[in-house]
Amino acid sequence: MATIHVDVVSAEALIFSGEAKFVALPGEMGELGIYPRHTPLITRIKPGAVRVQRANADGSSGEEEFVFVAGGILEVQPDRVTVLADTAIRGHDLDEAKAEEAKRRAEEAMKNAKSDIDFATAQSEFAAMAAQIAALRKFRRK
């Protein structure tokens, strides 16, 4: 059975590297699903969950790997998927309380913004934290 190699990389570290049956992630224009032998593609990705359906050694579907990304770039080749994330956190390392606190601070910063740049920065942080919380809650339900 065909597989595709997946690398999820942040500025800090290689977060995931392995063979997969399927990858899903939030593209700039909507959710993307990638199977082996996908047409080459480069696009920006939005904050959200990268879901990797791992492949077992025999080629069958294994467990699902979950990584939160705060945006970045996706490159797809027929035999390889590379996610270059601004920030990436493994699903089991996410902390909902910290994300809620960061979201609250960003909301407060938007209210107190002195310039358009301050507001835009706070708004971006708020959106990333909201996406992280939504992804975390979805991950925890499984």
N, CA, C and O atoms as CSV, one atom per row, in Angstrom:
chain,resi,resn,atom,element,x,y,z
A,1,MET,N,N,0.838,-1.179,0.000
A,1,MET,CA,C,0.000,0.000,0.000
A,1,MET,C,C,0.884,1.244,0.000
A,1,MET,O,O,1.902,1.264,0.692
A,2,ALA,N,N,0.532,2.264,-0.743
A,2,ALA,CA,C,1.341,3.473,-0.882
A,2,ALA,C,C,1.330,4.309,0.395
A,2,ALA,O,O,0.324,4.394,1.099
A,3,THR,N,N,2.475,4.918,0.670
A,3,THR,CA,C,2.603,5.841,1.786
A,3,THR,C,C,3.277,7.110,1.290
A,3,THR,O,O,3.789,7.171,0.173
A,4,ILE,N,N,3.262,8.115,2.145
A,4,ILE,CA,C,3.905,9.385,1.839
A,4,ILE,C,C,4.729,9.788,3.056
A,4,ILE,O,O,4.277,9.631,4.190
A,5,HIS,N,N,5.934,10.304,2.831
A,5,HIS,CA,C,6.786,10.728,3.947
A,5,HIS,C,C,6.353,12.125,4.386
A,5,HIS,O,O,6.143,13.007,3.554
A,6,VAL,N,N,6.224,12.317,5.688
A,6,VAL,CA,C,5.775,13.593,6.245
A,6,VAL,C,C,6.809,14.126,7.222
A,6,VAL,O,O,7.272,13.407,8.108
A,7,ASP,N,N,7.169,15.401,7.052
A,7,ASP,CA,C,8.023,16.118,8.002
A,7,ASP,C,C,7.276,17.359,8.452
A,7,ASP,O,O,6.810,18.145,7.627
A,8,VAL,N,N,7.162,17.535,9.764
A,8,VAL,CA,C,6.611,18.763,10.345
A,8,VAL,C,C,7.750,19.397,11.123
A,8,VAL,O,O,8.254,18.825,12.090
A,9,VAL,N,N,8.151,20.592,10.688
A,9,VAL,CA,C,9.332,21.254,11.227
A,9,VAL,C,C,8.965,22.649,11.702
A,9,VAL,O,O,8.235,23.372,11.024
A,10,SER,N,N,9.475,23.026,12.873
A,10,SER,CA,C,9.333,24.414,13.343
A,10,SER,C,C,10.726,25.029,13.370
A,10,SER,O,O,11.711,24.356,13.064
A,11,ALA,N,N,10.810,26.296,13.732
A,11,ALA,CA,C,12.114,26.948,13.832
A,11,ALA,C,C,12.962,26.306,14.929
A,11,ALA,O,O,14.191,26.357,14.878
A,12,GLU,N,N,12.300,25.701,15.923
A,12,GLU,CA,C,13.012,25.129,17.056
A,12,GLU,C,C,13.455,23.680,16.836
A,12,GLU,O,O,14.528,23.282,17.289
A,13,ALA,N,N,12.624,22.889,16.137
A,13,ALA,CA,C,12.925,21.453,16.088
A,13,ALA,C,C,12.129,20.733,15.006
A,13,ALA,O,O,11.171,21.266,14.447
A,14,LEU,N,N,12.557,19.510,14.732
A,14,LEU,CA,C,11.780,18.594,13.911
A,14,LEU,C,C,10.716,18.005,14.841
A,14,LEU,O,O,11.050,17.331,15.816
A,15,ILE,N,N,9.452,18.255,14.547
A,15,ILE,CA,C,8.354,17.847,15.427
A,15,ILE,C,C,7.867,16.447,15.081
A,15,ILE,O,O,7.568,15.655,15.975
A,16,PHE,N,N,7.787,16.137,13.797
A,16,PHE,CA,C,7.340,14.818,13.362
A,16,PHE,C,C,8.029,14.470,12.057
A,16,PHE,O,O,8.202,15.323,11.187
A,17,SER,N,N,8.422,13.210,11.924
A,17,SER,CA,C,8.975,12.697,10.681
A,17,SER,C,C,8.605,11.226,10.599
A,17,SER,O,O,8.928,10.444,11.493
A,18,GLY,N,N,7.922,10.853,9.514
A,18,GLY,CA,C,7.553,9.460,9.373
A,18,GLY,C,C,6.681,9.208,8.158
A,18,GLY,O,O,6.339,10.125,7.412
A,19,GLU,N,N,6.331,7.945,7.977
A,19,GLU,CA,C,5.493,7.535,6.856
A,19,GLU,C,C,4.025,7.642,7.243
A,19,GLU,O,O,3.641,7.355,8.376
A,20,ALA,N,N,3.214,8.061,6.277
A,20,ALA,CA,C,1.790,8.265,6.546
A,20,ALA,C,C,0.938,7.751,5.392
A,20,ALA,O,O,1.401,7.611,4.260
A,21,LYS,N,N,-0.311,7.477,5.715
A,21,LYS,CA,C,-1.317,7.105,4.722
A,21,LYS,C,C,-2.067,8.340,4.233
A,21,LYS,O,O,-2.548,8.376,3.100
A,22,PHE,N,N,-2.163,9.371,5.109
A,22,PHE,CA,C,-2.987,10.541,4.821
A,22,PHE,C,C,-2.561,11.678,5.743
A,22,PHE,O,O,-2.157,11.449,6.883
A,23,VAL,N,N,-2.657,12.917,5.233
A,23,VAL,CA,C,-2.369,14.115,6.028
A,23,VAL,C,C,-3.493,15.114,5.784
A,23,VAL,O,O,-3.925,15.300,4.647
A,24,ALA,N,N,-3.971,15.764,6.862
A,24,ALA,CA,C,-4.976,16.826,6.739
A,24,ALA,C,C,-4.478,18.039,7.515
A,24,ALA,O,O,-3.929,17.904,8.608
A,25,LEU,N,N,-4.673,19.224,6.943
A,25,LEU,CA,C,-4.233,20.446,7.605
A,25,LEU,C,C,-4.987,21.651,7.066
A,25,LEU,O,O,-5.596,21.583,5.998
A,26,PRO,N,N,-4.945,22.779,7.821
A,26,PRO,CA,C,-5.698,23.971,7.431
A,26,PRO,C,C,-4.940,24.829,6.416
A,26,PRO,O,O,-4.060,25.604,6.792
A,27,GLY,N,N,-5.275,24.695,5.151
A,27,GLY,CA,C,-4.666,25.530,4.121
A,27,GLY,C,C,-5.244,26.935,4.158
A,27,GLY,O,O,-6.253,27.185,4.817
A,28,GLU,N,N,-4.615,27.823,3.463
A,28,GLU,CA,C,-5.055,29.224,3.436
A,28,GLU,C,C,-6.480,29.358,2.900
A,28,GLU,O,O,-7.226,30.229,3.347
A,29,MET,N,N,-6.865,28.510,1.952
A,29,MET,CA,C,-8.194,28.596,1.342
A,29,MET,C,C,-9.155,27.528,1.858
A,29,MET,O,O,-10.268,27.401,1.346
A,30,GLY,N,N,-8.737,26.753,2.873
A,30,GLY,CA,C,-9.602,25.720,3.427
A,30,GLY,C,C,-8.817,24.477,3.777
A,30,GLY,O,O,-7.606,24.412,3.563
A,31,GLU,N,N,-9.507,23.495,4.315
A,31,GLU,CA,C,-8.889,22.237,4.747
A,31,GLU,C,C,-8.325,21.477,3.549
A,31,GLU,O,O,-8.979,21.346,2.515
A,32,LEU,N,N,-7.090,20.977,3.710
A,32,LEU,CA,C,-6.429,20.191,2.675
A,32,LEU,C,C,-6.289,18.748,3.135
A,32,LEU,O,O,-5.957,18.490,4.292
A,33,GLY,N,N,-6.540,17.816,2.240
A,33,GLY,CA,C,-6.309,16.405,2.489
A,33,GLY,C,C,-5.313,15.896,1.466
A,33,GLY,O,O,-5.489,16.111,0.267
A,34,ILE,N,N,-4.262,15.217,1.928
A,34,ILE,CA,C,-3.187,14.802,1.044
A,34,ILE,C,C,-2.952,13.299,1.177
A,34,ILE,O,O,-2.722,12.785,2.272
A,35,TYR,N,N,-3.015,12.616,0.057
A,35,TYR,CA,C,-2.726,11.187,-0.031
A,35,TYR,C,C,-1.425,10.997,-0.808
A,35,TYR,O,O,-0.967,11.925,-1.475
A,36,PRO,N,N,-0.821,9.801,-0.732
A,36,PRO,CA,C,0.366,9.535,-1.555
A,36,PRO,C,C,0.087,9.821,-3.038
A,36,PRO,O,O,-1.030,9.633,-3.521
A,37,ARG,N,N,1.106,10.269,-3.731
A,37,ARG,CA,C,1.062,10.618,-5.154
A,37,ARG,C,C,0.208,11.859,-5.440
A,37,ARG,O,O,-0.347,12.005,-6.529
A,38,HIS,N,N,0.113,12.746,-4.449
A,38,HIS,CA,C,-0.626,13.993,-4.621
A,38,HIS,C,C,0.114,14.899,-5.615
A,38,HIS,O,O,1.339,14.837,-5.718
A,39,THR,N,N,-0.602,15.708,-6.319
A,39,THR,CA,C,-0.025,16.691,-7.229
A,39,THR,C,C,0.850,17.674,-6.439
A,39,THR,O,O,0.464,18.078,-5.343
A,40,PRO,N,N,2.016,18.068,-6.964
A,40,PRO,CA,C,2.859,19.037,-6.262
A,40,PRO,C,C,2.095,20.334,-5.965
A,40,PRO,O,O,1.273,20.794,-6.757
A,41,LEU,N,N,2.398,20.900,-4.799
A,41,LEU,CA,C,1.660,22.059,-4.305
A,41,LEU,C,C,2.507,22.797,-3.287
A,41,LEU,O,O,3.206,22.174,-2.488
A,42,ILE,N,N,2.450,24.115,-3.310
A,42,ILE,CA,C,3.029,24.952,-2.258
A,42,ILE,C,C,1.958,25.970,-1.884
A,42,ILE,O,O,1.396,26.638,-2.752
A,43,THR,N,N,1.677,26.084,-0.580
A,43,THR,CA,C,0.677,27.036,-0.119
A,43,THR,C,C,0.958,27.437,1.323
A,43,THR,O,O,1.688,26.751,2.039
A,44,ARG,N,N,0.378,28.541,1.736
A,44,ARG,CA,C,0.456,28.939,3.141
A,44,ARG,C,C,-0.571,28.152,3.930
A,44,ARG,O,O,-1.598,27.735,3.394
A,45,ILE,N,N,-0.285,27.954,5.203
A,45,ILE,CA,C,-1.241,27.281,6.079
A,45,ILE,C,C,-1.634,28.218,7.211
A,45,ILE,O,O,-0.864,29.083,7.629
A,46,LYS,N,N,-2.853,28.020,7.691
A,46,LYS,CA,C,-3.391,28.830,8.781
A,46,LYS,C,C,-3.159,28.111,10.107
A,46,LYS,O,O,-2.858,26.918,10.126
A,47,PRO,N,N,-3.301,28.847,11.226
A,47,PRO,CA,C,-3.218,28.181,12.526
A,47,PRO,C,C,-4.272,27.084,12.636
A,47,PRO,O,O,-5.428,27.279,12.262
A,48,GLY,N,N,-3.861,25.938,13.150
A,48,GLY,CA,C,-4.788,24.827,13.330
A,48,GLY,C,C,-4.054,23.506,13.457
A,48,GLY,O,O,-2.847,23.468,13.698
A,49,ALA,N,N,-4.795,22.429,13.293
A,49,ALA,CA,C,-4.267,21.085,13.519
A,49,ALA,C,C,-3.767,20.439,12.241
A,49,ALA,O,O,-4.441,20.467,11.211
A,50,VAL,N,N,-2.577,19.857,12.319
A,50,VAL,CA,C,-2.069,18.968,11.280
A,50,VAL,C,C,-2.328,17.556,11.807
A,50,VAL,O,O,-1.841,17.177,12.872
A,51,ARG,N,N,-3.095,16.793,11.050
A,51,ARG,CA,C,-3.419,15.419,11.442
A,51,ARG,C,C,-2.737,14.469,10.472
A,51,ARG,O,O,-2.937,14.550,9.260
A,52,VAL,N,N,-1.934,13.573,11.015
A,52,VAL,CA,C,-1.185,12.619,10.201
A,52,VAL,C,C,-1.660,11.210,10.548
A,52,VAL,O,O,-1.512,10.762,11.685
A,53,GLN,N,N,-2.229,10.518,9.565
A,53,GLN,CA,C,-2.610,9.110,9.752
A,53,GLN,C,C,-1.373,8.284,9.466
A,53,GLN,O,O,-1.028,8.048,8.308
A,54,ARG,N,N,-0.706,7.844,10.523
A,54,ARG,CA,C,0.548,7.103,10.375
A,54,ARG,C,C,0.346,5.788,9.640
A,54,ARG,O,O,-0.747,5.222,9.642
A,55,ALA,N,N,1.406,5.313,9.016
A,55,ALA,CA,C,1.391,4.009,8.351
A,55,ALA,C,C,2.181,3.024,9.197
A,55,ALA,O,O,3.288,3.331,9.639
A,56,ASN,N,N,1.629,1.860,9.421
A,56,ASN,CA,C,2.353,0.795,10.114
A,56,ASN,C,C,3.406,0.208,9.175
A,56,ASN,O,O,3.397,0.491,7.977
A,57,ALA,N,N,4.298,-0.595,9.707
A,57,ALA,CA,C,5.371,-1.203,8.910
A,57,ALA,C,C,4.825,-2.035,7.754
A,57,ALA,O,O,5.466,-2.147,6.709
A,58,ASP,N,N,3.635,-2.622,7.942
A,58,ASP,CA,C,3.045,-3.438,6.876
A,58,ASP,C,C,2.242,-2.607,5.870
A,58,ASP,O,O,1.643,-3.150,4.942
A,59,GLY,N,N,2.239,-1.264,6.068
A,59,GLY,CA,C,1.527,-0.381,5.143
A,59,GLY,C,C,0.103,-0.079,5.555
A,59,GLY,O,O,-0.556,0.754,4.932
A,60,SER,N,N,-0.391,-0.746,6.605
A,60,SER,CA,C,-1.763,-0.477,7.059
A,60,SER,C,C,-1.800,0.828,7.860
A,60,SER,O,O,-0.760,1.351,8.260
A,61,SER,N,N,-3.000,1.340,8.086
A,61,SER,CA,C,-3.161,2.589,8.828
A,61,SER,C,C,-2.839,2.382,10.296
A,61,SER,O,O,-3.306,1.429,10.919
A,62,GLY,N,N,-2.034,3.285,10.843
A,62,GLY,CA,C,-1.665,3.256,12.257
A,62,GLY,C,C,-2.407,4.349,13.009
A,62,GLY,O,O,-3.464,4.808,12.578
A,63,GLU,N,N,-1.844,4.757,14.129
A,63,GLU,CA,C,-2.503,5.787,14.925
A,63,GLU,C,C,-2.360,7.163,14.280
A,63,GLU,O,O,-1.529,7.382,13.399
A,64,GLU,N,N,-3.195,8.075,14.750
A,64,GLU,CA,C,-3.175,9.434,14.211
A,64,GLU,C,C,-2.264,10.303,15.061
A,64,GLU,O,O,-2.367,10.308,16.288
A,65,GLU,N,N,-1.376,11.035,14.411
A,65,GLU,CA,C,-0.494,12.004,15.061
A,65,GLU,C,C,-1.136,13.371,14.890
A,65,GLU,O,O,-1.678,13.682,13.829
A,66,PHE,N,N,-1.075,14.186,15.935
A,66,PHE,CA,C,-1.712,15.496,15.933
A,66,PHE,C,C,-0.682,16.544,16.329
A,66,PHE,O,O,-0.017,16.406,17.355
A,67,VAL,N,N,-0.545,17.605,15.508
A,67,VAL,CA,C,0.382,18.697,15.797
A,67,VAL,C,C,-0.356,20.010,15.550
A,67,VAL,O,O,-0.980,20.187,14.504
A,68,PHE,N,N,-0.286,20.933,16.515
A,68,PHE,CA,C,-0.846,22.266,16.304
A,68,PHE,C,C,0.222,23.127,15.653
A,68,PHE,O,O,1.366,23.149,16.106
A,69,VAL,N,N,-0.152,23.849,14.576
A,69,VAL,CA,C,0.759,24.797,13.935
A,69,VAL,C,C,0.123,26.176,13.969
A,69,VAL,O,O,-1.092,26.321,13.827
A,70,ALA,N,N,0.966,27.189,14.160
A,70,ALA,CA,C,0.479,28.564,14.231
A,70,ALA,C,C,0.646,29.265,12.892
A,70,ALA,O,O,0.822,30.483,12.842
A,71,GLY,N,N,0.593,28.503,11.809
A,71,GLY,CA,C,0.783,29.053,10.471
A,71,GLY,C,C,2.095,28.559,9.893
A,71,GLY,O,O,2.889,27.920,10.584
A,72,GLY,N,N,2.318,28.860,8.620
A,72,GLY,CA,C,3.557,28.442,7.973
A,72,GLY,C,C,3.346,28.148,6.498
A,72,GLY,O,O,2.448,28.696,5.859
A,73,ILE,N,N,4.184,27.279,5.974
A,73,ILE,CA,C,4.176,26.935,4.551
A,73,ILE,C,C,4.085,25.412,4.414
A,73,ILE,O,O,4.690,24.667,5.185
A,74,LEU,N,N,3.321,24.970,3.422
A,74,LEU,CA,C,3.198,23.553,3.098
A,74,LEU,C,C,3.784,23.326,1.713
A,74,LEU,O,O,3.485,24.055,0.768
A,75,GLU,N,N,4.626,22.301,1.610
A,75,GLU,CA,C,5.110,21.860,0.300
A,75,GLU,C,C,4.718,20.394,0.144
A,75,GLU,O,O,4.989,19.568,1.016
A,76,VAL,N,N,4.079,20.087,-0.975
A,76,VAL,CA,C,3.676,18.712,-1.270
A,76,VAL,C,C,4.358,18.272,-2.560
A,76,VAL,O,O,4.310,18.962,-3.578
A,77,GLN,N,N,4.992,17.107,-2.491
A,77,GLN,CA,C,5.527,16.410,-3.655
A,77,GLN,C,C,4.833,15.047,-3.684
A,77,GLN,O,O,4.283,14.639,-2.660
A,78,PRO,N,N,4.832,14.332,-4.798
A,78,PRO,CA,C,4.106,13.058,-4.865
A,78,PRO,C,C,4.466,12.062,-3.761
A,78,PRO,O,O,3.625,11.261,-3.352
A,79,ASP,N,N,5.719,12.109,-3.274
A,79,ASP,CA,C,6.146,11.152,-2.258
A,79,ASP,C,C,6.513,11.794,-0.920
A,79,ASP,O,O,7.020,11.108,-0.032
A,80,ARG,N,N,6.264,13.108,-0.758
A,80,ARG,CA,C,6.723,13.817,0.441
A,80,ARG,C,C,5.834,15.021,0.745
A,80,ARG,O,O,5.410,15.739,-0.160
A,81,VAL,N,N,5.558,15.231,2.043
A,81,VAL,CA,C,4.857,16.412,2.537
A,81,VAL,C,C,5.773,17.076,3.553
A,81,VAL,O,O,6.243,16.426,4.487
A,82,THR,N,N,6.029,18.371,3.376
A,82,THR,CA,C,6.840,19.117,4.321
A,82,THR,C,C,6.028,20.303,4.835
A,82,THR,O,O,5.555,21.131,4.056
A,83,VAL,N,N,5.874,20.373,6.149
A,83,VAL,CA,C,5.196,21.490,6.800
A,83,VAL,C,C,6.278,22.298,7.512
A,83,VAL,O,O,6.906,21.816,8.454
A,84,LEU,N,N,6.488,23.532,7.052
A,84,LEU,CA,C,7.426,24.458,7.689
A,84,LEU,C,C,6.591,25.406,8.533
A,84,LEU,O,O,6.040,26.381,8.023
A,85,ALA,N,N,6.499,25.122,9.813
A,85,ALA,CA,C,5.592,25.847,10.693
A,85,ALA,C,C,6.286,27.003,11.396
A,85,ALA,O,O,7.452,26.909,11.778
A,86,ASP,N,N,5.540,28.104,11.561
A,86,ASP,CA,C,6.042,29.222,12.360
A,86,ASP,C,C,6.297,28.726,13.786
A,86,ASP,O,O,7.364,28.951,14.357
A,87,THR,N,N,5.308,28.056,14.335
A,87,THR,CA,C,5.389,27.413,15.643
A,87,THR,C,C,4.633,26.103,15.543
A,87,THR,O,O,3.572,26.053,14.921
A,88,ALA,N,N,5.153,25.048,16.138
A,88,ALA,CA,C,4.477,23.750,16.124
A,88,ALA,C,C,4.578,23.120,17.508
A,88,ALA,O,O,5.631,23.143,18.145
A,89,ILE,N,N,3.452,22.554,17.958
A,89,ILE,CA,C,3.395,21.914,19.276
A,89,ILE,C,C,2.693,20.576,19.115
A,89,ILE,O,O,1.605,20.510,18.544
A,90,ARG,N,N,3.302,19.517,19.611
A,90,ARG,CA,C,2.657,18.201,19.568
A,90,ARG,C,C,1.355,18.246,20.364
A,90,ARG,O,O,1.266,18.925,21.387
A,91,GLY,N,N,0.355,17.523,19.891
A,91,GLY,CA,C,-0.955,17.527,20.526
A,91,GLY,C,C,-0.913,17.215,21.999
A,91,GLY,O,O,-1.600,17.866,22.784
A,92,HIS,N,N,-0.118,16.228,22.399
A,92,HIS,CA,C,-0.072,15.845,23.811
A,92,HIS,C,C,0.680,16.854,24.671
A,92,HIS,O,O,0.634,16.764,25.898
A,93,ASP,N,N,1.382,17.829,24.048
A,93,ASP,CA,C,2.101,18.862,24.800
A,93,ASP,C,C,1.297,20.148,24.967
A,93,ASP,O,O,1.738,21.065,25.660
A,94,LEU,N,N,0.129,20.228,24.344
A,94,LEU,CA,C,-0.691,21.439,24.445
A,94,LEU,C,C,-1.247,21.587,25.859
A,94,LEU,O,O,-1.616,20.600,26.496
A,95,ASP,N,N,-1.304,22.819,26.339
A,95,ASP,CA,C,-1.820,23.127,27.671
A,95,ASP,C,C,-2.982,24.111,27.514
A,95,ASP,O,O,-2.775,25.280,27.186
A,96,GLU,N,N,-4.193,23.633,27.747
A,96,GLU,CA,C,-5.382,24.465,27.531
A,96,GLU,C,C,-5.404,25.688,28.449
A,96,GLU,O,O,-5.803,26.770,28.016
A,97,ALA,N,N,-4.989,25.540,29.694
A,97,ALA,CA,C,-4.998,26.668,30.631
A,97,ALA,C,C,-4.057,27.778,30.160
A,97,ALA,O,O,-4.406,28.957,30.216
A,98,LYS,N,N,-2.865,27.397,29.695
A,98,LYS,CA,C,-1.914,28.404,29.188
A,98,LYS,C,C,-2.460,29.082,27.936
A,98,LYS,O,O,-2.317,30.294,27.771
A,99,ALA,N,N,-3.084,28.305,27.057
A,99,ALA,CA,C,-3.647,28.871,25.825
A,99,ALA,C,C,-4.792,29.825,26.154
A,99,ALA,O,O,-4.900,30.890,25.546
A,100,GLU,N,N,-5.643,29.460,27.102
A,100,GLU,CA,C,-6.747,30.348,27.514
A,100,GLU,C,C,-6.204,31.648,28.090
A,100,GLU,O,O,-6.732,32.722,27.803
A,101,GLU,N,N,-5.151,31.561,28.902
A,101,GLU,CA,C,-4.546,32.760,29.487
A,101,GLU,C,C,-3.923,33.645,28.403
A,101,GLU,O,O,-4.073,34.866,28.446
A,102,ALA,N,N,-3.235,33.050,27.445
A,102,ALA,CA,C,-2.642,33.817,26.343
A,102,ALA,C,C,-3.731,34.475,25.501
A,102,ALA,O,O,-3.571,35.608,25.047
A,103,LYS,N,N,-4.823,33.773,25.294
A,103,LYS,CA,C,-5.953,34.336,24.538
A,103,LYS,C,C,-6.544,35.534,25.285
A,103,LYS,O,O,-6.857,36.557,24.676
A,104,ARG,N,N,-6.694,35.404,26.600
A,104,ARG,CA,C,-7.227,36.500,27.414
A,104,ARG,C,C,-6.296,37.721,27.351
A,104,ARG,O,O,-6.759,38.854,27.221
A,105,ARG,N,N,-4.970,37.477,27.444
A,105,ARG,CA,C,-4.011,38.589,27.362
A,105,ARG,C,C,-4.073,39.274,25.995
A,105,ARG,O,O,-3.984,40.498,25.908
A,106,ALA,N,N,-4.224,38.485,24.932
A,106,ALA,CA,C,-4.322,39.061,23.589
A,106,ALA,C,C,-5.594,39.886,23.449
A,106,ALA,O,O,-5.584,40.946,22.824
A,107,GLU,N,N,-6.682,39.404,24.026
A,107,GLU,CA,C,-7.948,40.145,23.982
A,107,GLU,C,C,-7.800,41.486,24.712
A,107,GLU,O,O,-8.285,42.514,24.240
A,108,GLU,N,N,-7.136,41.463,25.849
A,108,GLU,CA,C,-6.887,42.685,26.623
A,108,GLU,C,C,-5.985,43.634,25.827
A,108,GLU,O,O,-6.210,44.845,25.821
A,109,ALA,N,N,-4.974,43.088,25.162
A,109,ALA,CA,C,-4.063,43.915,24.359
A,109,ALA,C,C,-4.806,44.573,23.197
A,109,ALA,O,O,-4.500,45.708,22.831
A,110,MET,N,N,-5.785,43.866,22.610
A,110,MET,CA,C,-6.582,44.474,21.523
A,110,MET,C,C,-7.379,45.663,22.052
A,110,MET,O,O,-7.486,46.687,21.378
A,111,LYS,N,N,-7.938,45.532,23.254
A,111,LYS,CA,C,-8.720,46.625,23.850
A,111,LYS,C,C,-7.847,47.835,24.152
A,111,LYS,O,O,-8.304,48.972,24.042
A,112,ASN,N,N,-6.587,47.598,24.533
A,112,ASN,CA,C,-5.689,48.673,24.958
A,112,ASN,C,C,-4.700,49.102,23.879
A,112,ASN,O,O,-3.772,49.857,24.166
A,113,ALA,N,N,-4.878,48.641,22.658
A,113,ALA,CA,C,-3.935,48.949,21.574
A,113,ALA,C,C,-3.887,50.455,21.317
A,113,ALA,O,O,-4.916,51.126,21.230
A,114,LYS,N,N,-2.669,50.960,21.201
A,114,LYS,CA,C,-2.457,52.391,20.952
A,114,LYS,C,C,-2.282,52.703,19.471
A,114,LYS,O,O,-2.358,53.864,19.068
A,115,SER,N,N,-2.049,51.674,18.662
A,115,SER,CA,C,-1.857,51.885,17.227
A,115,SER,C,C,-2.448,50.708,16.460
A,115,SER,O,O,-2.780,49.671,17.035
A,116,ASP,N,N,-2.569,50.894,15.156
A,116,ASP,CA,C,-3.069,49.822,14.302
A,116,ASP,C,C,-2.140,48.610,14.338
A,116,ASP,O,O,-2.598,47.469,14.283
A,117,ILE,N,N,-0.841,48.863,14.429
A,117,ILE,CA,C,0.132,47.766,14.473
A,117,ILE,C,C,-0.033,46.973,15.762
A,117,ILE,O,O,-0.015,45.743,15.740
A,118,ASP,N,N,-0.193,47.668,16.885
A,118,ASP,CA,C,-0.411,46.972,18.163
A,118,ASP,C,C,-1.684,46.130,18.101
A,118,ASP,O,O,-1.711,44.995,18.579
A,119,PHE,N,N,-2.730,46.693,17.511
A,119,PHE,CA,C,-3.998,45.974,17.418
A,119,PHE,C,C,-3.854,44.733,16.532
A,119,PHE,O,O,-4.332,43.653,16.880
A,120,ALA,N,N,-3.195,44.900,15.391
A,120,ALA,CA,C,-3.020,43.780,14.462
A,120,ALA,C,C,-2.191,42.657,15.092
A,120,ALA,O,O,-2.493,41.479,14.903
A,121,THR,N,N,-1.155,43.021,15.834
A,121,THR,CA,C,-0.326,42.024,16.513
A,121,THR,C,C,-1.145,41.250,17.540
A,121,THR,O,O,-1.079,40.023,17.599
A,122,ALA,N,N,-1.916,41.974,18.346
A,122,ALA,CA,C,-2.755,41.332,19.364
A,122,ALA,C,C,-3.838,40.477,18.716
A,122,ALA,O,O,-4.152,39.392,19.205
A,123,GLN,N,N,-4.406,40.962,17.618
A,123,GLN,CA,C,-5.451,40.216,16.923
A,123,GLN,C,C,-4.903,38.909,16.355
A,123,GLN,O,O,-5.579,37.881,16.400
A,124,SER,N,N,-3.690,38.944,15.825
A,124,SER,CA,C,-3.049,37.744,15.293
A,124,SER,C,C,-2.807,36.732,16.410
A,124,SER,O,O,-3.058,35.540,16.230
A,125,GLU,N,N,-2.326,37.193,17.553
A,125,GLU,CA,C,-2.095,36.308,18.699
A,125,GLU,C,C,-3.414,35.722,19.202
A,125,GLU,O,O,-3.482,34.543,19.549
A,126,PHE,N,N,-4.449,36.542,19.239
A,126,PHE,CA,C,-5.775,36.073,19.669
A,126,PHE,C,C,-6.274,34.962,18.745
A,126,PHE,O,O,-6.762,33.935,19.217
A,127,ALA,N,N,-6.154,35.163,17.430
A,127,ALA,CA,C,-6.615,34.167,16.455
A,127,ALA,C,C,-5.830,32.860,16.602
A,127,ALA,O,O,-6.408,31.775,16.529
A,128,ALA,N,N,-4.520,32.965,16.807
A,128,ALA,CA,C,-3.695,31.761,16.962
A,128,ALA,C,C,-4.085,30.994,18.226
A,128,ALA,O,O,-4.156,29.765,18.209
A,129,MET,N,N,-4.336,31.709,19.314
A,129,MET,CA,C,-4.714,31.034,20.563
A,129,MET,C,C,-6.112,30.420,20.461
A,129,MET,O,O,-6.354,29.333,20.986
A,130,ALA,N,N,-7.025,31.111,19.789
A,130,ALA,CA,C,-8.371,30.545,19.586
A,130,ALA,C,C,-8.287,29.269,18.752
A,130,ALA,O,O,-8.971,28.289,19.046
A,131,ALA,N,N,-7.456,29.278,17.720
A,131,ALA,CA,C,-7.275,28.081,16.882
A,131,ALA,C,C,-6.624,26.957,17.684
A,131,ALA,O,O,-6.988,25.791,17.529
A,132,GLN,N,N,-5.666,27.303,18.536
A,132,GLN,CA,C,-5.003,26.287,19.355
A,132,GLN,C,C,-6.001,25.650,20.326
A,132,GLN,O,O,-5.996,24.431,20.498
A,133,ILE,N,N,-6.839,26.442,20.950
A,133,ILE,CA,C,-7.833,25.916,21.885
A,133,ILE,C,C,-8.834,25.019,21.161
A,133,ILE,O,O,-9.181,23.946,21.656
A,134,ALA,N,N,-9.297,25.456,19.992
A,134,ALA,CA,C,-10.245,24.642,19.217
A,134,ALA,C,C,-9.604,23.317,18.800
A,134,ALA,O,O,-10.239,22.267,18.891
A,135,ALA,N,N,-8.357,23.361,18.344
A,135,ALA,CA,C,-7.661,22.146,17.933
A,135,ALA,C,C,-7.442,21.224,19.131
A,135,ALA,O,O,-7.597,20.008,19.022
A,136,LEU,N,N,-7.089,21.797,20.253
A,136,LEU,CA,C,-6.864,21.015,21.469
A,136,LEU,C,C,-8.139,20.304,21.901
A,136,LEU,O,O,-8.108,19.120,22.237
A,137,ARG,N,N,-9.239,21.007,21.896
A,137,ARG,CA,C,-10.508,20.400,22.308
A,137,ARG,C,C,-10.922,19.284,21.354
A,137,ARG,O,O,-11.446,18.260,21.790
A,138,LYS,N,N,-10.692,19.473,20.070
A,138,LYS,CA,C,-11.003,18.436,19.086
A,138,LYS,C,C,-10.111,17.211,19.305
A,138,LYS,O,O,-10.583,16.076,19.247
A,139,PHE,N,N,-8.833,17.444,19.555
A,139,PHE,CA,C,-7.874,16.370,19.791
A,139,PHE,C,C,-8.245,15.576,21.043
A,139,PHE,O,O,-8.181,14.347,21.037
A,140,ARG,N,N,-8.627,16.259,22.100
A,140,ARG,CA,C,-8.923,15.609,23.380
A,140,ARG,C,C,-10.203,14.773,23.306
A,140,ARG,O,O,-10.366,13.833,24.084
A,141,ARG,N,N,-11.115,15.101,22.379
A,141,ARG,CA,C,-12.345,14.337,22.238
A,141,ARG,C,C,-12.105,12.950,21.676
A,141,ARG,O,O,-12.937,12.062,21.862
A,142,LYS,N,N,-10.993,12.742,20.996
A,142,LYS,CA,C,-10.733,11.455,20.330
A,142,LYS,C,C,-10.285,10.416,21.308
A,142,LYS,O,O,-10.024,9.277,20.922
